[in-house]
């Protein structure tokens, strides 16, 4: 093992800026991770930085599999707009009426 090895990079520790539930999207700097467990405000939590997750998407938004997606106002959106954070790649098609979409996080 390399002497400067830290970890495999699949998780990221964060300090919760609000109460998070397991499965919530958490912004950590310029990226989004998924909370592993319920994490109270001001406590340390662990976020998954890799994987495919079913996440809430913006109502009325149609998303195509394979397209880059972003988080805006705590929902997955198809367009990069001011204030949106890069999230990953849509892993499935989602019609406008669908409440969720599967997303592979940027690793």
Long-range contacts (C-beta under 8 A, 24 or more apart in sequence): 9-49, 9-50, 9-107, 10-48, 10-49, 10-50, 10-51, 11-36, 11-46, 11-47, 11-48, 11-49, 12-46, 12-47, 12-49, 13-44, 13-45, 13-46, 13-47, 14-39, 14-44, 14-45, 14-46, 14-47, 15-42, 15-43, 15-44, 15-45, 16-40, 16-41, 16-42, 16-43, 16-44, 16-45, 17-41, 20-45, 23-53, 25-55, 25-71, 25-74, 25-87, 27-71, 27-85, 30-85, 30-86, 31-85, 31-86, 31-106, 32-71, 32-85, 32-86, 32-87, 32-105, 33-105, 34-105, 48-105, 49-105, 49-107, 50-105, 50-107, 51-104, 51-105, 52-91, 52-102, 52-103, 52-104, 52-105, 53-102, 53-103, 53-105, 54-100, 54-101, 54-102, 54-103, 55-87, 55-100, 55-101, 55-102, 55-103, 56-99, 56-100, 57-94, 57-98, 57-99, 57-100, 57-101, 59-96, 59-97, 59-99, 60-96, 60-97, 61-94, 61-96, 62-94, 62-95, 62-96, 63-90, 63-93, 63-94, 63-101, 64-90, 64-93, 65-90, 65-91, 65-92, 65-93, 66-90, 69-101, 69-103, 76-101, 76-103
